[in-house]
Amino acid sequence: MRFLYTEYSSMFPPPPPTLPFAVIVAWLAPVVNCIQLLPQVYKTWTTRRVHDLSLHSLLLLLLTSILWLLHGYCIADVPLMAAGLFTVTVNIVMVTLYGMYS
């Protein structure tokens, strides 16, 4: 019986310990992703000009954000879901501004 237990446990090694660096990156990447569009939102809001922006690009960013939000939900990753929700909101604001000022 001991032989079977040893063989079974070697098939599934214990998971590696979570590194502090990996945890920092797991939180930092979504934060940076969230703020990447904020300067463009600010500039569009203050200048009320969107003629240099591509609506197709904004819609692709929105789709990408929605997909990341869904992925975060599927794997129950709280930082990813929070970042996805914030980024979807910022992208919706940007597409709305595009519609208002074009």
Jmol script that loads the backbone (N, CA, C; Angstrom):
load data "model"
ATOM      1  N   MET A   1       0.814  -1.188   0.000  1.00  0.00           N
ATOM      2  CA  MET A   1       0.000   0.000   0.000  1.00  0.00           C
ATOM      3  C   MET A   1       0.863   1.260   0.000  1.00  0.00           C
ATOM      4  N   ARG A   2       1.968   1.229   0.700  1.00  0.00           N
ATOM      5  CA  ARG A   2       2.866   2.372   0.745  1.00  0.00           C
ATOM      6  C   ARG A   2       3.385   2.698  -0.650  1.00  0.00           C
ATOM      7  N   PHE A   3       3.646   1.713  -1.455  1.00  0.00           N
ATOM      8  CA  PHE A   3       4.145   1.926  -2.809  1.00  0.00           C
ATOM      9  C   PHE A   3       3.122   2.711  -3.644  1.00  0.00           C
ATOM     10  N   LEU A   4       1.855   2.362  -3.529  1.00  0.00           N
ATOM     11  CA  LEU A   4       0.822   3.054  -4.278  1.00  0.00           C
ATOM     12  C   LEU A   4       0.713   4.519  -3.844  1.00  0.00           C
ATOM     13  N   TYR A   5       0.790   4.776  -2.555  1.00  0.00           N
ATOM     14  CA  TYR A   5       0.695   6.139  -2.062  1.00  0.00           C
ATOM     15  C   TYR A   5       1.871   6.970  -2.570  1.00  0.00           C
ATOM     16  N   THR A   6       3.072   6.426  -2.532  1.00  0.00           N
ATOM     17  CA  THR A   6       4.252   7.139  -3.000  1.00  0.00           C
ATOM     18  C   THR A   6       4.142   7.433  -4.487  1.00  0.00           C
ATOM     19  N   GLU A   7       3.674   6.469  -5.257  1.00  0.00           N
ATOM     20  CA  GLU A   7       3.537   6.676  -6.695  1.00  0.00           C
ATOM     21  C   GLU A   7       2.492   7.754  -6.980  1.00  0.00           C
ATOM     22  N   TYR A   8       1.379   7.730  -6.275  1.00  0.00           N
ATOM     23  CA  TYR A   8       0.317   8.710  -6.478  1.00  0.00           C
ATOM     24  C   TYR A   8       0.777  10.112  -6.082  1.00  0.00           C
ATOM     25  N   SER A   9       1.456  10.250  -4.964  1.00  0.00           N
ATOM     26  CA  SER A   9       1.880  11.572  -4.518  1.00  0.00           C
ATOM     27  C   SER A   9       2.964  12.150  -5.413  1.00  0.00           C
ATOM     28  N   SER A  10       3.752  11.319  -6.068  1.00  0.00           N
ATOM     29  CA  SER A  10       4.781  11.855  -6.961  1.00  0.00           C
ATOM     30  C   SER A  10       4.172  12.343  -8.272  1.00  0.00           C
ATOM     31  N   MET A  11       2.968  11.876  -8.588  1.00  0.00           N
ATOM     32  CA  MET A  11       2.300  12.354  -9.788  1.00  0.00           C
ATOM     33  C   MET A  11       1.823  13.791  -9.615  1.00  0.00           C
ATOM     34  N   PHE A  12       1.535  14.183  -8.385  1.00  0.00           N
ATOM     35  CA  PHE A  12       1.028  15.519  -8.099  1.00  0.00           C
ATOM     36  C   PHE A  12       1.923  16.187  -7.073  1.00  0.00           C
ATOM     37  N   PRO A  13       3.012  16.810  -7.535  1.00  0.00           N
ATOM     38  CA  PRO A  13       3.920  17.461  -6.580  1.00  0.00           C
ATOM     39  C   PRO A  13       3.230  18.665  -5.942  1.00  0.00           C
ATOM     40  N   PRO A  14       3.698  19.070  -4.779  1.00  0.00           N
ATOM     41  CA  PRO A  14       3.077  20.232  -4.129  1.00  0.00           C
ATOM     42  C   PRO A  14       3.311  21.490  -4.956  1.00  0.00           C
ATOM     43  N   PRO A  15       2.393  22.436  -4.895  1.00  0.00           N
ATOM     44  CA  PRO A  15       2.573  23.666  -5.672  1.00  0.00           C
ATOM     45  C   PRO A  15       3.741  24.472  -5.119  1.00  0.00           C
ATOM     46  N   PRO A  16       4.412  25.232  -5.989  1.00  0.00           N
ATOM     47  CA  PRO A  16       5.522  26.057  -5.494  1.00  0.00           C
ATOM     48  C   PRO A  16       4.992  27.174  -4.605  1.00  0.00           C
ATOM     49  N   PRO A  17       5.797  27.640  -3.661  1.00  0.00           N
ATOM     50  CA  PRO A  17       5.340  28.726  -2.795  1.00  0.00           C
ATOM     51  C   PRO A  17       5.136  30.003  -3.610  1.00  0.00           C
ATOM     52  N   THR A  18       4.173  30.811  -3.201  1.00  0.00           N
ATOM     53  CA  THR A  18       3.910  32.069  -3.883  1.00  0.00           C
ATOM     54  C   THR A  18       5.013  33.058  -3.531  1.00  0.00           C
ATOM     55  N   LEU A  19       5.625  33.599  -4.542  1.00  0.00           N
ATOM     56  CA  LEU A  19       6.695  34.562  -4.330  1.00  0.00           C
ATOM     57  C   LEU A  19       6.119  35.951  -4.118  1.00  0.00           C
ATOM     58  N   PRO A  20       6.698  36.730  -3.238  1.00  0.00           N
ATOM     59  CA  PRO A  20       6.214  38.099  -3.055  1.00  0.00           C
ATOM     60  C   PRO A  20       6.267  38.897  -4.356  1.00  0.00           C
ATOM     61  N   PHE A  21       7.286  38.657  -5.176  1.00  0.00           N
ATOM     62  CA  PHE A  21       7.400  39.367  -6.446  1.00  0.00           C
ATOM     63  C   PHE A  21       6.209  39.059  -7.341  1.00  0.00           C
ATOM     64  N   ALA A  22       5.805  37.799  -7.393  1.00  0.00           N
ATOM     65  CA  ALA A  22       4.670  37.406  -8.229  1.00  0.00           C
ATOM     66  C   ALA A  22       3.384  38.062  -7.738  1.00  0.00           C
ATOM     67  N   VAL A  23       3.234  38.189  -6.441  1.00  0.00           N
ATOM     68  CA  VAL A  23       2.045  38.837  -5.886  1.00  0.00           C
ATOM     69  C   VAL A  23       2.047  40.319  -6.238  1.00  0.00           C
ATOM     70  N   ILE A  24       3.206  40.952  -6.147  1.00  0.00           N
ATOM     71  CA  ILE A  24       3.322  42.374  -6.503  1.00  0.00           C
ATOM     72  C   ILE A  24       2.977  42.580  -7.971  1.00  0.00           C
ATOM     73  N   VAL A  25       3.499  41.743  -8.838  1.00  0.00           N
ATOM     74  CA  VAL A  25       3.213  41.854 -10.266  1.00  0.00           C
ATOM     75  C   VAL A  25       1.736  41.597 -10.539  1.00  0.00           C
ATOM     76  N   ALA A  26       1.148  40.646  -9.816  1.00  0.00           N
ATOM     77  CA  ALA A  26      -0.269  40.325 -10.007  1.00  0.00           C
ATOM     78  C   ALA A  26      -1.169  41.509  -9.662  1.00  0.00           C
ATOM     79  N   TRP A  27      -0.731  42.367  -8.772  1.00  0.00           N
ATOM     80  CA  TRP A  27      -1.510  43.560  -8.442  1.00  0.00           C
ATOM     81  C   TRP A  27      -1.083  44.775  -9.258  1.00  0.00           C
ATOM     82  N   LEU A  28       0.202  44.880  -9.583  1.00  0.00           N
ATOM     83  CA  LEU A  28       0.699  46.051 -10.299  1.00  0.00           C
ATOM     84  C   LEU A  28       0.251  46.078 -11.756  1.00  0.00           C
ATOM     85  N   ALA A  29       0.251  44.954 -12.424  1.00  0.00           N
ATOM     86  CA  ALA A  29      -0.140  44.911 -13.837  1.00  0.00           C
ATOM     87  C   ALA A  29      -1.573  45.404 -14.042  1.00  0.00           C
ATOM     88  N   PRO A  30      -2.543  44.948 -13.268  1.00  0.00           N
ATOM     89  CA  PRO A  30      -3.889  45.492 -13.456  1.00  0.00           C
ATOM     90  C   PRO A  30      -4.006  46.981 -13.136  1.00  0.00           C
ATOM     91  N   VAL A  31      -3.241  47.453 -12.154  1.00  0.00           N
ATOM     92  CA  VAL A  31      -3.292  48.877 -11.817  1.00  0.00           C
ATOM     93  C   VAL A  31      -2.780  49.711 -12.984  1.00  0.00           C
ATOM     94  N   VAL A  32      -1.660  49.303 -13.562  1.00  0.00           N
ATOM     95  CA  VAL A  32      -1.117  50.026 -14.717  1.00  0.00           C
ATOM     96  C   VAL A  32      -2.088  49.946 -15.887  1.00  0.00           C
ATOM     97  N   ASN A  33      -2.701  48.790 -16.060  1.00  0.00           N
ATOM     98  CA  ASN A  33      -3.685  48.632 -17.129  1.00  0.00           C
ATOM     99  C   ASN A  33      -4.862  49.589 -16.930  1.00  0.00           C
ATOM    100  N   CYS A  34      -5.245  49.794 -15.686  1.00  0.00           N
ATOM    101  CA  CYS A  34      -6.367  50.689 -15.393  1.00  0.00           C
ATOM    102  C   CYS A  34      -6.069  52.139 -15.751  1.00  0.00           C
ATOM    103  N   ILE A  35      -4.859  52.576 -15.470  1.00  0.00           N
ATOM    104  CA  ILE A  35      -4.555  54.004 -15.650  1.00  0.00           C
ATOM    105  C   ILE A  35      -4.040  54.347 -17.040  1.00  0.00           C
ATOM    106  N   GLN A  36      -3.873  53.359 -17.906  1.00  0.00           N
ATOM    107  CA  GLN A  36      -3.272  53.631 -19.205  1.00  0.00           C
ATOM    108  C   GLN A  36      -4.108  54.569 -20.076  1.00  0.00           C
ATOM    109  N   LEU A  37      -5.406  54.569 -19.943  1.00  0.00           N
ATOM    110  CA  LEU A  37      -6.264  55.392 -20.785  1.00  0.00           C
ATOM    111  C   LEU A  37      -6.685  56.701 -20.115  1.00  0.00           C
ATOM    112  N   LEU A  38      -6.386  56.857 -18.831  1.00  0.00           N
ATOM    113  CA  LEU A  38      -6.813  58.065 -18.119  1.00  0.00           C
ATOM    114  C   LEU A  38      -6.240  59.361 -18.702  1.00  0.00           C
ATOM    115  N   PRO A  39      -4.971  59.417 -19.125  1.00  0.00           N
ATOM    116  CA  PRO A  39      -4.486  60.662 -19.742  1.00  0.00           C
ATOM    117  C   PRO A  39      -5.262  61.027 -21.015  1.00  0.00           C
ATOM    118  N   GLN A  40      -5.649  60.028 -21.796  1.00  0.00           N
ATOM    119  CA  GLN A  40      -6.414  60.299 -23.010  1.00  0.00           C
ATOM    120  C   GLN A  40      -7.822  60.786 -22.673  1.00  0.00           C
ATOM    121  N   VAL A  41      -8.418  60.214 -21.643  1.00  0.00           N
ATOM    122  CA  VAL A  41      -9.744  60.677 -21.206  1.00  0.00           C
ATOM    123  C   VAL A  41      -9.650  62.139 -20.767  1.00  0.00           C
ATOM    124  N   TYR A  42      -8.631  62.465 -19.982  1.00  0.00           N
ATOM    125  CA  TYR A  42      -8.457  63.841 -19.513  1.00  0.00           C
ATOM    126  C   TYR A  42      -8.271  64.804 -20.678  1.00  0.00           C
ATOM    127  N   LYS A  43      -7.403  64.435 -21.620  1.00  0.00           N
ATOM    128  CA  LYS A  43      -7.143  65.319 -22.754  1.00  0.00           C
ATOM    129  C   LYS A  43      -8.391  65.491 -23.616  1.00  0.00           C
ATOM    130  N   THR A  44      -9.112  64.420 -23.846  1.00  0.00           N
ATOM    131  CA  THR A  44     -10.332  64.503 -24.643  1.00  0.00           C
ATOM    132  C   THR A  44     -11.375  65.355 -23.934  1.00  0.00           C
ATOM    133  N   TRP A  45     -11.499  65.196 -22.636  1.00  0.00           N
ATOM    134  CA  TRP A  45     -12.467  65.966 -21.867  1.00  0.00           C
ATOM    135  C   TRP A  45     -12.142  67.459 -21.899  1.00  0.00           C
ATOM    136  N   THR A  46     -10.851  67.808 -21.748  1.00  0.00           N
ATOM    137  CA  THR A  46     -10.485  69.227 -21.672  1.00  0.00           C
ATOM    138  C   THR A  46     -10.465  69.899 -23.041  1.00  0.00           C
ATOM    139  N   THR A  47     -10.018  69.192 -24.074  1.00  0.00           N
ATOM    140  CA  THR A  47      -9.938  69.811 -25.404  1.00  0.00           C
ATOM    141  C   THR A  47     -11.213  69.624 -26.215  1.00  0.00           C
ATOM    142  N   ARG A  48     -12.022  68.637 -25.855  1.00  0.00           N
ATOM    143  CA  ARG A  48     -13.243  68.302 -26.580  1.00  0.00           C
ATOM    144  C   ARG A  48     -12.963  68.011 -28.060  1.00  0.00           C
ATOM    145  N   ARG A  49     -11.823  67.375 -28.304  1.00  0.00           N
ATOM    146  CA  ARG A  49     -11.440  67.022 -29.677  1.00  0.00           C
ATOM    147  C   ARG A  49     -11.125  65.531 -29.731  1.00  0.00           C
ATOM    148  N   VAL A  50     -11.676  64.856 -30.721  1.00  0.00           N
ATOM    149  CA  VAL A  50     -11.442  63.419 -30.892  1.00  0.00           C
ATOM    150  C   VAL A  50     -11.045  63.058 -32.319  1.00  0.00           C
ATOM    151  N   HIS A  51     -10.785  64.064 -33.138  1.00  0.00           N
ATOM    152  CA  HIS A  51     -10.540  63.767 -34.553  1.00  0.00           C
ATOM    153  C   HIS A  51      -9.277  62.930 -34.776  1.00  0.00           C
ATOM    154  N   ASP A  52      -8.348  62.914 -33.841  1.00  0.00           N
ATOM    155  CA  ASP A  52      -7.129  62.103 -33.973  1.00  0.00           C
ATOM    156  C   ASP A  52      -7.294  60.690 -33.427  1.00  0.00           C
ATOM    157  N   LEU A  53      -8.418  60.401 -32.825  1.00  0.00           N
ATOM    158  CA  LEU A  53      -8.637  59.078 -32.234  1.00  0.00           C
ATOM    159  C   LEU A  53      -9.337  58.158 -33.219  1.00  0.00           C
ATOM    160  N   SER A  54      -9.054  56.881 -33.083  1.00  0.00           N
ATOM    161  CA  SER A  54      -9.693  55.875 -33.918  1.00  0.00           C
ATOM    162  C   SER A  54     -10.799  55.189 -33.112  1.00  0.00           C
ATOM    163  N   LEU A  55     -12.024  55.255 -33.623  1.00  0.00           N
ATOM    164  CA  LEU A  55     -13.130  54.588 -32.950  1.00  0.00           C
ATOM    165  C   LEU A  55     -12.921  53.079 -32.947  1.00  0.00           C
ATOM    166  N   HIS A  56     -12.380  52.549 -34.033  1.00  0.00           N
ATOM    167  CA  HIS A  56     -12.123  51.107 -34.091  1.00  0.00           C
ATOM    168  C   HIS A  56     -11.153  50.676 -32.992  1.00  0.00           C
ATOM    169  N   SER A  57     -10.133  51.476 -32.776  1.00  0.00           N
ATOM    170  CA  SER A  57      -9.165  51.168 -31.728  1.00  0.00           C
ATOM    171  C   SER A  57      -9.815  51.217 -30.347  1.00  0.00           C
ATOM    172  N   LEU A  58     -10.647  52.216 -30.112  1.00  0.00           N
ATOM    173  CA  LEU A  58     -11.332  52.324 -28.826  1.00  0.00           C
ATOM    174  C   LEU A  58     -12.275  51.144 -28.598  1.00  0.00           C
ATOM    175  N   LEU A  59     -12.968  50.721 -29.647  1.00  0.00           N
ATOM    176  CA  LEU A  59     -13.874  49.582 -29.512  1.00  0.00           C
ATOM    177  C   LEU A  59     -13.113  48.281 -29.276  1.00  0.00           C
ATOM    178  N   LEU A  60     -11.952  48.148 -29.906  1.00  0.00           N
ATOM    179  CA  LEU A  60     -11.122  46.963 -29.651  1.00  0.00           C
ATOM    180  C   LEU A  60     -10.594  46.959 -28.218  1.00  0.00           C
ATOM    181  N   LEU A  61     -10.210  48.121 -27.706  1.00  0.00           N
ATOM    182  CA  LEU A  61      -9.785  48.216 -26.308  1.00  0.00           C
ATOM    183  C   LEU A  61     -10.926  47.845 -25.369  1.00  0.00           C
ATOM    184  N   LEU A  62     -12.124  48.290 -25.701  1.00  0.00           N
ATOM    185  CA  LEU A  62     -13.292  47.953 -24.880  1.00  0.00           C
ATOM    186  C   LEU A  62     -13.548  46.448 -24.899  1.00  0.00           C
ATOM    187  N   LEU A  63     -13.486  45.848 -26.077  1.00  0.00           N
ATOM    188  CA  LEU A  63     -13.682  44.400 -26.185  1.00  0.00           C
ATOM    189  C   LEU A  63     -12.616  43.641 -25.402  1.00  0.00           C
ATOM    190  N   THR A  64     -11.373  44.073 -25.511  1.00  0.00           N
ATOM    191  CA  THR A  64     -10.283  43.439 -24.780  1.00  0.00           C
ATOM    192  C   THR A  64     -10.515  43.533 -23.271  1.00  0.00           C
ATOM    193  N   SER A  65     -10.948  44.691 -22.810  1.00  0.00           N
ATOM    194  CA  SER A  65     -11.212  44.875 -21.382  1.00  0.00           C
ATOM    195  C   SER A  65     -12.341  43.971 -20.906  1.00  0.00           C
ATOM    196  N   ILE A  66     -13.377  43.838 -21.717  1.00  0.00           N
ATOM    197  CA  ILE A  66     -14.491  42.958 -21.349  1.00  0.00           C
ATOM    198  C   ILE A  66     -14.016  41.515 -21.272  1.00  0.00           C
ATOM    199  N   LEU A  67     -13.188  41.105 -22.220  1.00  0.00           N
ATOM    200  CA  LEU A  67     -12.678  39.734 -22.209  1.00  0.00           C
ATOM    201  C   LEU A  67     -11.786  39.474 -20.996  1.00  0.00           C
ATOM    202  N   TRP A  68     -10.948  40.447 -20.612  1.00  0.00           N
ATOM    203  CA  TRP A  68     -10.115  40.281 -19.410  1.00  0.00           C
ATOM    204  C   TRP A  68     -10.982  40.216 -18.157  1.00  0.00           C
ATOM    205  N   LEU A  69     -12.047  41.016 -18.122  1.00  0.00           N
ATOM    206  CA  LEU A  69     -12.973  40.966 -16.990  1.00  0.00           C
ATOM    207  C   LEU A  69     -13.620  39.589 -16.891  1.00  0.00           C
ATOM    208  N   LEU A  70     -14.069  39.055 -18.012  1.00  0.00           N
ATOM    209  CA  LEU A  70     -14.670  37.723 -18.007  1.00  0.00           C
ATOM    210  C   LEU A  70     -13.664  36.650 -17.616  1.00  0.00           C
ATOM    211  N   HIS A  71     -12.439  36.793 -18.090  1.00  0.00           N
ATOM    212  CA  HIS A  71     -11.392  35.828 -17.729  1.00  0.00           C
ATOM    213  C   HIS A  71     -11.127  35.870 -16.225  1.00  0.00           C
ATOM    214  N   GLY A  72     -11.032  37.076 -15.674  1.00  0.00           N
ATOM    215  CA  GLY A  72     -10.835  37.209 -14.230  1.00  0.00           C
ATOM    216  C   GLY A  72     -11.965  36.587 -13.448  1.00  0.00           C
ATOM    217  N   TYR A  73     -13.196  36.737 -13.936  1.00  0.00           N
ATOM    218  CA  TYR A  73     -14.339  36.120 -13.278  1.00  0.00           C
ATOM    219  C   TYR A  73     -14.258  34.598 -13.343  1.00  0.00           C
ATOM    220  N   CYS A  74     -13.896  34.078 -14.513  1.00  0.00           N
ATOM    221  CA  CYS A  74     -13.834  32.620 -14.698  1.00  0.00           C
ATOM    222  C   CYS A  74     -12.785  31.956 -13.808  1.00  0.00           C
ATOM    223  N   ILE A  75     -11.680  32.652 -13.567  1.00  0.00           N
ATOM    224  CA  ILE A  75     -10.631  32.065 -12.725  1.00  0.00           C
ATOM    225  C   ILE A  75     -10.662  32.608 -11.298  1.00  0.00           C
ATOM    226  N   ALA A  76     -11.666  33.425 -10.987  1.00  0.00           N
ATOM    227  CA  ALA A  76     -11.858  34.002  -9.647  1.00  0.00           C
ATOM    228  C   ALA A  76     -10.623  34.774  -9.176  1.00  0.00           C
ATOM    229  N   ASP A  77     -10.094  35.611 -10.054  1.00  0.00           N
ATOM    230  CA  ASP A  77      -8.927  36.431  -9.739  1.00  0.00           C
ATOM    231  C   ASP A  77      -9.409  37.850  -9.418  1.00  0.00           C
ATOM    232  N   VAL A  78      -9.395  38.199  -8.140  1.00  0.00           N
ATOM    233  CA  VAL A  78      -9.943  39.480  -7.693  1.00  0.00           C
ATOM    234  C   VAL A  78      -9.209  40.672  -8.309  1.00  0.00           C
ATOM    235  N   PRO A  79      -7.867  40.714  -8.333  1.00  0.00           N
ATOM    236  CA  PRO A  79      -7.212  41.863  -8.952  1.00  0.00           C
ATOM    237  C   PRO A  79      -7.580  42.015 -10.430  1.00  0.00           C
ATOM    238  N   LEU A  80      -7.674  40.910 -11.125  1.00  0.00           N
ATOM    239  CA  LEU A  80      -8.012  40.952 -12.545  1.00  0.00           C
ATOM    240  C   LEU A  80      -9.452  41.423 -12.756  1.00  0.00           C
ATOM    241  N   MET A  81     -10.359  40.967 -11.910  1.00  0.00           N
ATOM    242  CA  MET A  81     -11.754  41.408 -12.030  1.00  0.00           C
ATOM    243  C   MET A  81     -11.890  42.897 -11.710  1.00  0.00           C
ATOM    244  N   ALA A  82     -11.209  43.352 -10.668  1.00  0.00           N
ATOM    245  CA  ALA A  82     -11.282  44.766 -10.297  1.00  0.00           C
ATOM    246  C   ALA A  82     -10.710  45.643 -11.404  1.00  0.00           C
ATOM    247  N   ALA A  83      -9.568  45.247 -11.932  1.00  0.00           N
ATOM    248  CA  ALA A  83      -8.951  46.001 -13.023  1.00  0.00           C
ATOM    249  C   ALA A  83      -9.827  45.954 -14.263  1.00  0.00           C
ATOM    250  N   GLY A  84     -10.393  44.799 -14.548  1.00  0.00           N
ATOM    251  CA  GLY A  84     -11.261  44.672 -15.715  1.00  0.00           C
ATOM    252  C   GLY A  84     -12.474  45.565 -15.610  1.00  0.00           C
ATOM    253  N   LEU A  85     -13.089  45.601 -14.445  1.00  0.00           N
ATOM    254  CA  LEU A  85     -14.271  46.434 -14.254  1.00  0.00           C
ATOM    255  C   LEU A  85     -13.930  47.912 -14.406  1.00  0.00           C
ATOM    256  N   PHE A  86     -12.828  48.335 -13.793  1.00  0.00           N
ATOM    257  CA  PHE A  86     -12.410  49.738 -13.903  1.00  0.00           C
ATOM    258  C   PHE A  86     -12.066  50.090 -15.342  1.00  0.00           C
ATOM    259  N   THR A  87     -11.328  49.210 -16.025  1.00  0.00           N
ATOM    260  CA  THR A  87     -10.903  49.477 -17.395  1.00  0.00           C
ATOM    261  C   THR A  87     -12.093  49.498 -18.353  1.00  0.00           C
ATOM    262  N   VAL A  88     -13.052  48.606 -18.148  1.00  0.00           N
ATOM    263  CA  VAL A  88     -14.269  48.633 -18.972  1.00  0.00           C
ATOM    264  C   VAL A  88     -14.981  49.972 -18.782  1.00  0.00           C
ATOM    265  N   THR A  89     -15.052  50.439 -17.551  1.00  0.00           N
ATOM    266  CA  THR A  89     -15.701  51.719 -17.268  1.00  0.00           C
ATOM    267  C   THR A  89     -14.986  52.866 -17.964  1.00  0.00           C
ATOM    268  N   VAL A  90     -13.657  52.900 -17.861  1.00  0.00           N
ATOM    269  CA  VAL A  90     -12.878  53.964 -18.509  1.00  0.00           C
ATOM    270  C   VAL A  90     -13.049  53.897 -20.025  1.00  0.00           C
ATOM    271  N   ASN A  91     -13.059  52.703 -20.588  1.00  0.00           N
ATOM    272  CA  ASN A  91     -13.240  52.566 -22.031  1.00  0.00           C
ATOM    273  C   ASN A  91     -14.634  53.006 -22.471  1.00  0.00           C
ATOM    274  N   ILE A  92     -15.641  52.706 -21.669  1.00  0.00           N
ATOM    275  CA  ILE A  92     -16.999  53.168 -21.993  1.00  0.00           C
ATOM    276  C   ILE A  92     -17.058  54.691 -21.954  1.00  0.00           C
ATOM    277  N   VAL A  93     -16.403  55.299 -20.966  1.00  0.00           N
ATOM    278  CA  VAL A  93     -16.335  56.769 -20.899  1.00  0.00           C
ATOM    279  C   VAL A  93     -15.659  57.311 -22.143  1.00  0.00           C
ATOM    280  N   MET A  94     -14.575  56.684 -22.567  1.00  0.00           N
ATOM    281  CA  MET A  94     -13.839  57.172 -23.741  1.00  0.00           C
ATOM    282  C   MET A  94     -14.681  57.053 -25.013  1.00  0.00           C
ATOM    283  N   VAL A  95     -15.370  55.941 -25.192  1.00  0.00           N
ATOM    284  CA  VAL A  95     -16.224  55.767 -26.377  1.00  0.00           C
ATOM    285  C   VAL A  95     -17.379  56.772 -26.330  1.00  0.00           C
ATOM    286  N   THR A  96     -17.909  57.021 -25.133  1.00  0.00           N
ATOM    287  CA  THR A  96     -18.976  58.024 -24.986  1.00  0.00           C
ATOM    288  C   THR A  96     -18.481  59.407 -25.349  1.00  0.00           C
ATOM    289  N   LEU A  97     -17.285  59.764 -24.862  1.00  0.00           N
ATOM    290  CA  LEU A  97     -16.704  61.072 -25.229  1.00  0.00           C
ATOM    291  C   LEU A  97     -16.485  61.168 -26.729  1.00  0.00           C
ATOM    292  N   TYR A  98     -16.056  60.077 -27.318  1.00  0.00           N
ATOM    293  CA  TYR A  98     -15.858  60.061 -28.774  1.00  0.00           C
ATOM    294  C   TYR A  98     -17.177  60.358 -29.477  1.00  0.00           C
ATOM    295  N   GLY A  99     -18.243  59.727 -28.991  1.00  0.00           N
ATOM    296  CA  GLY A  99     -19.554  59.967 -29.597  1.00  0.00           C
ATOM    297  C   GLY A  99     -20.041  61.389 -29.382  1.00  0.00           C
ATOM    298  N   MET A 100     -19.748  61.963 -28.229  1.00  0.00           N
ATOM    299  CA  MET A 100     -20.199  63.320 -27.924  1.00  0.00           C
ATOM    300  C   MET A 100     -19.456  64.372 -28.744  1.00  0.00           C
ATOM    301  N   TYR A 101     -18.157  64.183 -28.935  1.00  0.00           N
ATOM    302  CA  TYR A 101     -17.334  65.233 -29.538  1.00  0.00           C
ATOM    303  C   TYR A 101     -16.988  65.004 -31.000  1.00  0.00           C
ATOM    304  N   SER A 102     -17.496  63.941 -31.604  1.00  0.00           N
ATOM    305  CA  SER A 102     -17.156  63.727 -33.029  1.00  0.00           C
ATOM    306  C   SER A 102     -18.216  64.318 -33.928  1.00  0.00           C
TER     307      SER A 102
END
end "model"
wireframe off; spacefill off
backbone 0.3
color backbone group
